[in-house]
Amino acid sequence: MTAKHYEYIKIEDPRYPMRLKMIPKRPGGLYVKGELPGDDLPSVAIAGARACSSYGKQQAFEFAKVLAGQGVQIISGLAYGIDASAHEGALAAGGKTFAVLGCGVDICYPKENYPVYRRMIESGGVLSEFAPGSAPKPWHFPIRNRLISGLADAVLIAEAREKSGSLITADYALDQGKTVFALPGRVSDALSKGCNYLLYQGAQVAYEPGCILEELGIFAGKTDKKEKNFSKEEQEVYDHLEIWPKSLGKLVDETGLKMPVLSGILLSLQLQGTAVESYRNYWRKYGEF
């Protein structure tokens, strides 16, 4: 199953994802069909078993749907099982979802996921470091996993066997400084052994999507109770922050403040628990809003 119309985005291109620029062994460019994940939106990777249970599929779908409904970009790998369910959940919410492929972007693998592949290009995108026409080879998939975690602010392992390939994604995430969540399962269930092991090793428990939203600083349905305590300058800066990160440069342009002044106010907001630096020089709201 092939299709044309792709673009090659070099690392020097401002459209190249900022998150990937910050990881080791980043590719010098990406082939893209559709869009790339936005730097200004929160992003979560969801990975897990290909041969998963109906429970795993349901949870991947529901977690992705809730997260996407709150404006979170969903990253996965278009594989059978958990990956496809995560993409479908995001699409069901009308959100954006992106697949990192272990083949060229002009090839849908597995071909049975073509309906998801097609819809994803219209509401997100597919990307790969492998040139168009590259066949899906076994060794492609473990190394592409570093890009799945690299594009995310947090990673959820929804269901995994003891030696699941999705644990490679979790390892990459930890090396990259990302928060890893795992869906707990029965200790007797072979499909939960990988997740339960991650939890034993210190991964965060994902007992509901709200756990991940809280990690991202997204508290749906709540109002900010701290605004009335802000100084005039703090209120002004806070009003320009959003739930997804903004660069310091953009905040300087929007507020008209000089960089040292703005940095001091952001630090004050951070100490009050209302702002957080998501990654270097990118700030977003944090707390109840």
Helices and strands as residue ranges (DSSP letters): E 7-10, H 18-21, E 29-34, E 43-48, H 54-69, E 73-76, H 82-92, E 97-100, G 111-113, H 114-122, E 124-128, H 140-150, E 154-159, H 166-175, E 179-182, G 190-192, H 193-200, E 204-205, H 209-215, G 227-229, H 232-240, E 246-247, H 248-255, H 259-271, E 275-279, E 282-285
